[in-house]
Amino acid sequence: MKNYKCEVCGTGGARFRSYRKITGMIILSRVENTKPRALCDKHKVSGGMRTITWNLLLGWWGITAFIWNILALIHNLKGGKDVTEAVESEYAKYMGGVKEVMEKQRGIR
């Protein structure tokens, strides 16, 4: 595991976090996860304020959205979900694929 820097203050020890974004549409509701952001413990809640504000304004408009929104607000106010391991895993897969392509290209030449 690397020592990531916080996007807000630049201190080390940040973790990648994702937040739940709810959009209520009277009959339907949309539940999404935000793109991961590298945030330290101090900024894990404030880093999700844009999503929390979105949920407060647009997350209530529908029966299912109302319920999802309450759960998402609790989730986001706790600092979202730590997705550092998933980000690192995806990065390793990507870099492995890049390495494989580079090795094939070298073999062709």
Secondary structure, DSSP 8 states (H G I E B T S, - for coil): ---B--TTT--S-BEEEE-EEEEEEBTEEEEEE---EEE-GGGTTGGGHHHHHHHHHHS-SBHHHHHHHHHHHHHHHTT-EE-HHHHHHHHHHHHHHHHHHHHHHHHH-
